[in-house]
């Protein structure tokens, strides 16, 4: 295979892989991704920071060969492997690297060691060097400082700061699932990059929002952030203006939301759909932005992305056999996984349903949302028999208005 490395600084190369074809990752939809890894040439040693998903090693190796050629080196020799994270999209080619370089020194967090050996049995007897925050590594003229970053987004996660050039190799933090030939943020539309970064945060980082805030403060207090001139994550483009994504993470992690409500709904015979549309009209009448998410068509990963920067949601589905329409179960489980309450104060919520018998969906939806960390307006739930008449539609409109007023007054 022929593939080229991209020089991003003196003696530093992007040597990752482009996954043009993946459409699902970590349970959410996307349109391709990158597995970024980086080769750093020191005077004495050469280090590879992270690697690629199983099956992509030929592409990684082709770029490594090109990087060595660009450096004018005839012999390919990698002395150090820095494994910032154990998931397979970051460690999938570690056995191939060790096979080519049996004496390579592997550096990772203490908790990553058993994880890597569990993932890759061929490495069970391979010595690995545990790293903790503040530890350093000198390649000769180039040095790294390690910053453990547990739960950003796994317990084993680590950041590696290249001191001389101020490049923060941040692994999964600050990433985006973008697949393109461009390597830098300024080469793509800024709003498009922000949108995919938001989706990435919503689906992967929301649960760890308090840790985002504390880690950024910790790095600032230690003087690390003052050194950072570039953030090179393991997915997507490299941030040449790192404060852009740092500020966005601070906003999302603290639930600094605009006046926006996401209406999430499904329907069997259009009754709940009619209620949802009228609720939206009530929200709009108060000058509040509304986003509609139709569960029959919209993917859950897109729904939670809208919820991330919303102050409230309205959730409605039909009642089926005295319970919520089963299709709502996936988004409820997703809310439980992400725990939006961790991103600051609780988001408000209203629930609505259409029923044919005695009902039951409203109580279950209310309980489920409260358990997921939402502040539900219980006294304002809307439960309609069969097809909503004009009175029911008026109630839906007023529910939208009330929810909109509640977020403006909060």
Beta strands, then each sheet from edge to edge (+ up, - down):
strand 1: 6-9
strand 2: 12-14
strand 3: 17-19
strand 4: 24-25
strand 5: 28-29
strand 6: 33-35
strand 7: 38-41
strand 8: 46-49
strand 9: 80-82
strand 10: 105-109
strand 11: 128-131
strand 12: 136-138
strand 13: 143-148
strand 14: 158-162
strand 15: 167-171
strand 16: 230-233
strand 17: 260-265
strand 18: 289-294
strand 19: 312-316
strand 20: 319-320
strand 21: 323-324
strand 22: 348-355
strand 23: 375-376
strand 24: 382-385
sheet 1: 1+ 2- 7+ 8- 9- 10- 11-
sheet 2: 3+ 6-
sheet 3: 4+ 5-
sheet 4: 12+ 13- 14+ 15- 16-
sheet 5: 18+ 17+ 19+ 22+ 23+
sheet 6: 18+ 17+ 19+ 22+ 24+
sheet 7: 20+ 21-
end
